[in-house]
Amino acid sequence: MDQPATGDNLPRDIVTLSGELDLAREAEIHRRLVIDSTGDVVADLSGVTFVDSSGLRSLLRARQELTEHGRSLSLANPTDPVRRLLEITHTDDIFTII
């Protein structure tokens, strides 16, 4: 997990997720995005091949928990399957996508 400084000098954790984001990975996604991170989080999704409703729920839950603690979650490099799911579910307006 990289921690470059952001423009406002707050730490930012870059978490790379790949493969399938589904029910089987729910606990891992939560751990990596929320528990193991220390600052704002950027989830690099460039290697994600599939996301189901459980994977989306994991991302939404992580965003909510981070926000409750004054932190943020941004999604970077979403692949076409990820982008389509975000658009279909209208959650592309909820996340900051970079």
Secondary structure as GFF3:
##gff-version 3
##sequence-region A 1 98
A	DSSP	beta_strand	12	21	.	.	.	ID=ss1
A	DSSP	three_ten_helix	23	25	.	.	.	ID=ss2
A	DSSP	alpha_helix	26	30	.	.	.	ID=ss3
A	DSSP	pi_helix	31	35	.	.	.	ID=ss4
A	DSSP	beta_strand	40	51	.	.	.	ID=ss5
A	DSSP	alpha_helix	53	68	.	.	.	ID=ss6
A	DSSP	beta_strand	73	76	.	.	.	ID=ss7
A	DSSP	alpha_helix	80	88	.	.	.	ID=ss8
A	DSSP	beta_strand	96	97	.	.	.	ID=ss9
###
